[in-house]
């Protein structure tokens, strides 16, 4: 996943590329509260996602950059990363 995130950040239109990516385990929320489990949809609906993780992440980053002001995000980054 880190490799995908690095590739997306290198190719996005925001101009931002992190010098390093690391997992901060001291934050109050984690993967279990934000990761989708698609097993029920696959089993009951025979559904499969049509968008790859890398493509979806790239599109999300591009949308976010187009719809948010960089200074506003920078000033509220701590809250934005931990709010639900």
Protein Blocks (a to p, Z undefined) as FASTA:
>chain_A
ZZmmmmmmmmmcnopacfbdcddfkbfbdfklmpccfklmmmmnopacfbdfklmmmmmm
mmmmmmpcfklmmmmmmmmmmmZZ
